[in-house]
Structures are given as structure tokens and as C-alpha cells.
């Protein structure tokens, strides 16, 4: 057996799925982004049961109601993780059991994009499940142990997100609510609305793209919606572009955004050079409060 080296040609020929999160305040239009995707190639994981915004959208959907169903759909979509033991979720044994339940995973081959709405609700389902596990009960007192529940919640959410992230050939997009808060120094900060702190802290390191869908306003202009895509932005929105192909602000069209990410990129030496903007942050639009 030879060393299993993946050559550059092989790696570049592999299908590249985009994994990303889109955060924004309630009502900004995150669910409506489904209208910008090909309905024949998109599977909508509807956790919020709030599909009024896409009434008439002709795509397929599934509606998990429990955390166990969320894990089952994740292993069915992403396949087994051979590194896990049989009793663990996402293991080959778990995958085999779910294939017996749902049938041949080839039924999902027609979908190239998975749209999860929302990670906020997934976190609530996960925490509700965690509170009923033995780890969430103190061995000494027999009373609920909130720290144990939150610790389990963080591991469960990270495991679920990581498994979907390793679905190499598909695009997976999570949407979630963005909270606006003020810190101890009365500075405005933005945080994803997810139970516990571990998921929100580690999520940017798991996915390729973190996008904030925000309402912006140029000087003297009307408000408009936009994607904020760069980590360094004048508003403090959570954002990250691993592809290096996106501008600081992009139009709120998920289909065209993915086309841009897949387009030929700027060579790395040019992309990693530092060229400050002529007008700095003053040339960028301002967020609506």
C-alpha cells in the first residue's frame, strides 16, 4: 500500500462545498434568501416552522422536531465518521441504523445545497435534550446541574456542526438571529443568539464564511440590506471570508454570492498584500440602528 498522498491536481478537481453562517436581526430577510437558490437543488431544513416568508417556494424541506432527529439527518446527509465508536452519534453504526430507517442516501444526490433555518432553534432543541441527560444532574445532590448541561450542549452543538461541515461535496448554510447588546463600557456589540457561549465562540473556526445580513445606509441615501463579509468592518459585525473573493459588502443574494466564491480567485501573493483603502472606513456605508 502506497502513501495516500492527494496531489494538487486531485485536490483541485474535488467538488468544493461552501459552509457558512448568515446572521441578522429578526425580520431582516434571512429565510427569504431561499428564493435566491435553485429550488431543484436545495434542501430546506426547517427548524423554525416559520416558512411564511417562502410561501410558494417550490423546493423540498424536512422538519426536525427533536435534537435526536437533527443528529439523524446530519449523519444521513454527511455520512459516517469512521473515527467514532459504534455507540457514538455520527458513527458507522449510527449511519447504518439511519439508512435502514430512511433508505438509500443516494436519494440526497440531487441536492447540492443544504439550508438550515435556524441554528438558533437547533441550539434550543439541543439544550432541551441536554437537560434530560445524566450529565445534567449532580451526582452528589441529585439536583439539576446547569454547568453540566451547558458543557454537554457545547460538545453536542460543535459535534453536529463539525459533522455537517465535513460534508465535502455540498454547500451547507446555517442562518441565525444576531443579538445587539452593550458591554460594560456601553459599547455596542453583536453576538449570535445561541444558547451557551461555546458554540458562538467556536463557530467562526468551523465554517468557511460568516456573513452578517444588515441594514445599511450611505450618507444621504436610503436604507438597504446587504451582506457584510469581512472580519475587519467599521460596525463590529461578525464576519469572515475564507475564500478571499468577497468584498467588504456584497448584495444580499446567496446564489450569486456562492457563484462569486467559486469563481477564480486572486493569486495568494496579491490577496495577502496590504493595501489600505484611500478613504478608510469613512467611505463605507453606516449601519441603521
Kinemage of the C-alpha trace (Angstrom):
@kinemage 1
@onewidth
@group {chain A} dominant
@subgroup {mainchain}
@vectorlist {calphas} color= white
{ca unk a 1} P 0.000 0.000 0.000
{ca unk a 2} L 1.458 3.364 -1.031
{ca unk a 3} L 1.285 6.554 1.000
{ca unk a 4} L -2.187 8.061 0.299
{ca unk a 5} L -0.959 11.442 -0.906
{ca unk a 6} L -3.590 13.659 -2.539
{ca unk a 7} L -1.939 15.518 -5.386
{ca unk a 8} L -2.628 19.163 -6.169
{ca unk a 9} L -4.494 18.165 -9.351
{ca unk a 10} L -6.684 15.727 -7.421
{ca unk a 11} L -7.419 18.274 -4.704
{ca unk a 12} L -8.301 20.993 -7.202
{ca unk a 13} L -10.592 18.596 -9.104
{ca unk a 14} L -12.601 17.685 -5.994
{ca unk a 15} L -16.087 19.199 -5.620
{ca unk a 16} L -15.920 22.101 -3.189
{ca unk a 17} L -18.895 22.704 -0.953
{ca unk a 18} L -19.218 26.066 0.801
{ca unk a 19} L -20.003 26.048 4.511
{ca unk a 20} L -21.262 29.272 6.011
{ca unk a 21} L -23.434 31.090 8.521
{ca unk a 22} L -25.633 34.095 7.923
{ca unk a 23} L -26.636 36.126 10.963
{ca unk a 24} L -29.048 39.029 11.160
{ca unk a 25} L -31.761 40.570 13.274
{ca unk a 26} L -35.263 39.122 13.169
{ca unk a 27} L -37.177 40.165 10.067
{ca unk a 28} L -34.150 41.188 8.002
{ca unk a 29} L -34.967 38.523 5.388
{ca unk a 30} L -32.677 35.579 6.165
{ca unk a 31} L -35.237 32.868 5.355
{ca unk a 32} L -36.193 34.713 2.165
{ca unk a 33} L -32.687 34.003 0.849
{ca unk a 34} L -34.103 30.632 -0.222
{ca unk a 35} L -35.677 32.494 -3.152
{ca unk a 36} L -32.154 33.167 -4.459
{ca unk a 37} L -31.291 29.443 -4.604
{ca unk a 38} L -32.186 26.800 -7.172
{ca unk a 39} L -35.207 25.008 -5.619
{ca unk a 40} L -34.486 21.797 -7.540
{ca unk a 41} L -31.007 21.559 -5.949
{ca unk a 42} L -31.753 22.876 -2.435
{ca unk a 43} L -32.967 21.022 0.669
{ca unk a 44} L -34.523 23.269 3.320
{ca unk a 45} L -34.118 22.054 6.922
{ca unk a 46} L -36.983 23.954 8.530
{ca unk a 47} L -36.459 24.094 12.291
{ca unk a 48} L -38.424 27.276 12.921
{ca unk a 49} L -41.685 26.301 11.175
{ca unk a 50} L -41.622 29.916 10.005
{ca unk a 51} L -41.871 29.361 6.285
{ca unk a 52} L -44.481 32.063 5.623
{ca unk a 53} L -41.697 34.165 4.077
{ca unk a 54} L -41.162 31.498 1.417
{ca unk a 55} L -44.786 30.562 0.770
{ca unk a 56} L -44.823 29.318 -2.798
{ca unk a 57} L -41.120 28.395 -2.898
{ca unk a 58} L -41.128 25.108 -4.886
{ca unk a 59} L -38.253 23.350 -3.098
{ca unk a 60} L -38.163 20.328 -0.764
{ca unk a 61} L -37.908 20.544 3.019
{ca unk a 62} L -37.625 18.443 6.146
{ca unk a 63} L -38.806 19.467 9.623
{ca unk a 64} L -36.864 18.037 12.577
{ca unk a 65} L -38.739 18.439 15.855
{ca unk a 66} L -36.172 16.972 18.277
{ca unk a 67} L -32.409 17.008 18.752
{ca unk a 68} L -32.287 13.274 18.018
{ca unk a 69} L -33.845 13.954 14.609
{ca unk a 70} L -31.306 16.734 13.979
{ca unk a 71} L -28.464 14.269 14.607
{ca unk a 72} L -30.110 11.608 12.446
{ca unk a 73} L -30.492 13.963 9.495
{ca unk a 74} L -26.889 15.155 9.921
{ca unk a 75} L -25.433 11.642 9.705
{ca unk a 76} L -27.732 10.776 6.786
{ca unk a 77} L -26.590 13.887 4.901
{ca unk a 78} L -22.924 13.796 5.853
{ca unk a 79} L -22.262 10.060 6.018
{ca unk a 80} L -20.455 8.225 8.836
{ca unk a 81} L -17.362 9.351 10.709
{ca unk a 82} L -15.070 6.271 10.787
{ca unk a 83} L -13.130 7.656 13.765
{ca unk a 84} L -16.098 7.238 16.148
{ca unk a 85} L -17.118 4.251 18.237
{ca unk a 86} L -20.343 2.410 17.481
{ca unk a 87} L -22.193 3.868 20.478
{ca unk a 88} L -21.405 7.452 19.460
{ca unk a 89} L -23.578 9.632 17.220
{ca unk a 90} L -22.376 10.011 13.609
{ca unk a 91} L -20.522 6.670 13.835
{ca unk a 92} L -20.747 3.975 11.119
{ca unk a 93} L -23.254 2.117 13.318
{ca unk a 94} L -25.416 5.233 13.666
{ca unk a 95} L -25.257 5.809 9.909
{ca unk a 96} L -26.210 2.217 9.142
{ca unk a 97} L -29.211 2.403 11.501
{ca unk a 98} L -30.429 5.640 9.936
{ca unk a 99} L -30.012 4.228 6.411
{ca unk a 100} L -32.284 1.352 7.438
{ca unk a 101} L -34.795 3.936 8.654
{ca unk a 102} L -34.629 6.470 5.806
{ca unk a 103} L -33.412 4.344 2.880
{ca unk a 104} L -30.573 4.861 0.431
{ca unk a 105} L -28.630 8.131 0.997
{ca unk a 106} L -28.351 8.400 -2.803
{ca unk a 107} L -31.806 9.986 -2.621
{ca unk a 108} L -29.986 13.151 -1.498
{ca unk a 109} L -27.692 13.266 -4.533
{ca unk a 110} L -29.978 15.742 -6.289
{ca unk a 111} L -29.302 18.375 -3.610
{ca unk a 112} L -26.112 20.403 -3.688
{ca unk a 113} L -27.175 22.952 -1.039
{ca unk a 114} L -28.498 22.378 2.486
{ca unk a 115} L -30.166 25.445 4.032
{ca unk a 116} L -30.621 25.197 7.824
{ca unk a 117} L -33.056 27.664 9.398
{ca unk a 118} L -32.032 28.224 12.059
{ca unk a 119} L -29.005 27.444 14.204
{ca unk a 120} L -30.687 29.447 16.975
{ca unk a 121} L -33.562 26.937 17.159
{ca unk a 122} L -31.162 23.995 16.792
{ca unk a 123} L -29.359 25.262 19.879
{ca unk a 124} L -32.633 25.379 21.829
{ca unk a 125} L -33.576 21.840 20.824
{ca unk a 126} L -30.088 20.678 21.789
{ca unk a 127} L -30.198 22.350 25.206
{ca unk a 128} L -33.647 20.913 25.937
{ca unk a 129} L -32.265 17.438 25.188
{ca unk a 130} L -29.128 18.059 27.273
{ca unk a 131} L -31.141 18.986 30.355
{ca unk a 132} L -32.610 15.466 30.360
{ca unk a 133} L -29.266 13.649 30.237
{ca unk a 134} L -27.449 12.150 33.271
{ca unk a 135} L -24.616 14.653 32.864
{ca unk a 136} L -27.063 17.448 33.663
{ca unk a 137} L -27.788 16.016 37.119
{ca unk a 138} L -25.396 16.389 40.058
{ca unk a 139} L -24.125 13.037 41.366
{ca unk a 140} L -23.815 14.480 44.879
{ca unk a 141} L -27.185 16.185 45.278
{ca unk a 142} L -29.325 14.638 42.551
{ca unk a 143} L -30.402 18.127 41.525
{ca unk a 144} L -30.077 19.690 38.046
{ca unk a 145} L -26.531 20.727 37.206
{ca unk a 146} L -26.708 23.692 34.833
{ca unk a 147} L -22.952 23.697 34.221
{ca unk a 148} L -23.075 20.050 33.215
{ca unk a 149} L -25.971 20.745 30.844
{ca unk a 150} L -24.152 23.650 29.194
{ca unk a 151} L -20.942 21.631 28.877
{ca unk a 152} L -22.814 18.812 27.138
{ca unk a 153} L -24.675 21.342 24.995
{ca unk a 154} L -21.413 22.850 23.733
{ca unk a 155} L -19.984 19.448 22.781
{ca unk a 156} L -23.208 18.343 21.089
{ca unk a 157} L -23.555 21.516 19.005
{ca unk a 158} L -19.910 21.531 17.948
{ca unk a 159} L -20.123 17.835 17.005
{ca unk a 160} L -23.261 18.451 14.925
{ca unk a 161} L -21.834 21.482 13.144
{ca unk a 162} L -18.490 19.798 12.511
{ca unk a 163} L -20.148 16.732 11.023
{ca unk a 164} L -22.162 18.841 8.581
{ca unk a 165} L -19.043 20.899 7.834
{ca unk a 166} L -17.263 17.741 6.669
{ca unk a 167} L -19.923 17.138 4.010
{ca unk a 168} L -17.313 17.972 1.393
{ca unk a 169} L -19.374 17.938 -1.792
{ca unk a 170} L -22.342 20.043 -0.622
{ca unk a 171} L -22.957 23.626 0.360
{ca unk a 172} L -24.321 23.955 3.887
{ca unk a 173} L -25.681 27.296 5.100
{ca unk a 174} L -26.877 27.990 8.641
{ca unk a 175} L -28.889 31.093 9.451
{ca unk a 176} L -29.328 32.542 12.907
{ca unk a 177} L -30.505 35.565 14.849
{ca unk a 178} L -27.976 38.271 15.714
{ca unk a 179} L -28.371 39.990 19.080
{ca unk a 180} L -27.318 43.578 19.684
{ca unk a 181} L -26.047 44.253 23.204
{ca unk a 182} L -23.985 46.809 25.114
{ca unk a 183} L -20.897 45.875 27.105
{ca unk a 184} L -19.741 47.253 30.464
{ca unk a 185} L -18.313 50.309 28.710
{ca unk a 186} L -21.604 50.996 26.889
{ca unk a 187} L -20.122 49.912 23.572
{ca unk a 188} L -22.437 48.198 21.100
{ca unk a 189} L -21.520 44.572 20.427
{ca unk a 190} L -23.149 41.880 18.294
{ca unk a 191} L -23.448 38.221 19.259
{ca unk a 192} L -25.137 35.217 17.605
{ca unk a 193} L -28.235 34.177 19.511
{ca unk a 194} L -27.265 30.625 20.510
{ca unk a 195} L -27.720 29.014 23.925
{ca unk a 196} L -24.390 28.771 25.730
{ca unk a 197} L -21.177 30.516 24.776
{ca unk a 198} L -19.078 27.671 23.353
{ca unk a 199} L -20.940 27.356 20.036
{ca unk a 200} L -20.849 31.058 19.238
{ca unk a 201} L -17.141 31.271 20.071
{ca unk a 202} L -16.066 28.240 18.035
{ca unk a 203} L -18.446 28.560 15.092
{ca unk a 204} L -16.291 31.010 13.070
{ca unk a 205} L -13.447 28.483 13.137
{ca unk a 206} L -15.668 25.690 11.800
{ca unk a 207} L -17.312 27.264 8.763
{ca unk a 208} L -15.748 28.943 5.713
{ca unk a 209} L -17.933 32.019 5.621
{ca unk a 210} L -19.552 34.109 8.340
{ca unk a 211} L -21.900 36.740 6.922
{ca unk a 212} L -23.953 39.382 8.671
{ca unk a 213} L -27.086 40.434 6.831
{ca unk a 214} L -27.611 44.020 7.935
{ca unk a 215} L -29.482 47.177 7.104
{ca unk a 216} L -27.017 49.841 5.952
{ca unk a 217} L -27.382 53.417 4.878
{ca unk a 218} L -24.987 55.529 2.821
{ca unk a 219} L -24.628 59.212 3.602
{ca unk a 220} L -27.696 60.952 2.227
{ca unk a 221} L -29.132 57.721 0.823
{ca unk a 222} L -31.947 55.319 1.615
{ca unk a 223} L -31.500 52.240 3.842
{ca unk a 224} L -30.776 48.969 2.077
{ca unk a 225} L -29.976 45.379 3.026
{ca unk a 226} L -26.512 43.978 2.410
{ca unk a 227} L -24.113 41.185 3.332
{ca unk a 228} L -21.168 42.276 5.491
{ca unk a 229} L -18.388 39.799 4.685
{ca unk a 230} L -15.042 40.965 6.113
{ca unk a 231} L -13.837 40.435 9.671
{ca unk a 232} L -12.486 43.975 9.815
{ca unk a 233} L -15.541 46.163 9.357
{ca unk a 234} L -16.450 49.510 10.933
{ca unk a 235} L -19.604 48.226 12.636
{ca unk a 236} L -18.260 45.277 14.633
{ca unk a 237} L -20.497 42.759 12.856
{ca unk a 238} L -19.340 39.121 12.999
{ca unk a 239} L -17.962 38.243 9.568
{ca unk a 240} L -15.275 36.153 7.873
{ca unk a 241} L -14.383 35.342 4.271
{ca unk a 242} L -12.085 32.338 3.942
{ca unk a 243} L -12.323 32.383 0.141
{ca unk a 244} L -10.694 35.798 -0.265
{ca unk a 245} L -13.093 36.529 -3.138
{ca unk a 246} L -15.717 38.683 -1.424
{ca unk a 247} L -15.753 42.415 -0.929
{ca unk a 248} L -16.415 44.096 2.428
{ca unk a 249} L -20.099 44.475 1.441
{ca unk a 250} L -21.996 42.279 -1.038
{ca unk a 251} L -25.549 42.226 -2.371
{ca unk a 252} L -27.932 40.046 -0.298
{ca unk a 253} L -28.262 37.305 -2.921
{ca unk a 254} L -26.980 33.938 -1.695
{ca unk a 255} L -26.941 32.295 -5.106
{ca unk a 256} L -24.742 34.979 -6.669
{ca unk a 257} L -22.583 35.083 -3.534
{ca unk a 258} L -21.759 31.378 -3.968
{ca unk a 259} L -21.025 31.933 -7.656
{ca unk a 260} L -18.541 34.620 -6.667
{ca unk a 261} L -16.893 32.363 -4.067
{ca unk a 262} L -16.454 29.614 -6.682
{ca unk a 263} L -15.021 31.998 -9.284
{ca unk a 264} L -11.256 32.056 -9.922
{ca unk a 265} L -9.611 33.792 -7.005
{ca unk a 266} L -6.930 36.436 -6.773
{ca unk a 267} L -3.456 34.842 -6.527
{ca unk a 268} L -2.403 34.429 -2.906
{ca unk a 269} L 0.607 36.808 -3.041
{ca unk a 270} L -1.680 39.624 -4.221
{ca unk a 271} L -4.514 38.678 -1.870
{ca unk a 272} L -2.251 38.689 1.187
{ca unk a 273} L -0.629 42.044 0.425
{ca unk a 274} L -1.736 45.084 2.392
{ca unk a 275} L -3.294 47.999 0.515
{ca unk a 276} L -5.280 50.340 2.773
{ca unk a 277} L -8.382 51.962 1.227
{ca unk a 278} L -7.921 55.532 0.085
{ca unk a 279} L -10.652 56.926 2.301
{ca unk a 280} L -10.544 54.319 5.062
{ca unk a 281} L -13.745 53.373 6.867
{ca unk a 282} L -15.216 56.798 6.120
{ca unk a 283} L -16.056 55.646 2.582
{ca unk a 284} L -18.179 52.736 3.781
{ca unk a 285} L -21.932 52.966 4.494
{ca unk a 286} L -23.218 53.216 8.022
{ca unk a 287} L -25.467 50.709 9.816
{ca unk a 288} L -29.023 51.551 10.715
{ca unk a 289} L -29.627 51.491 14.481
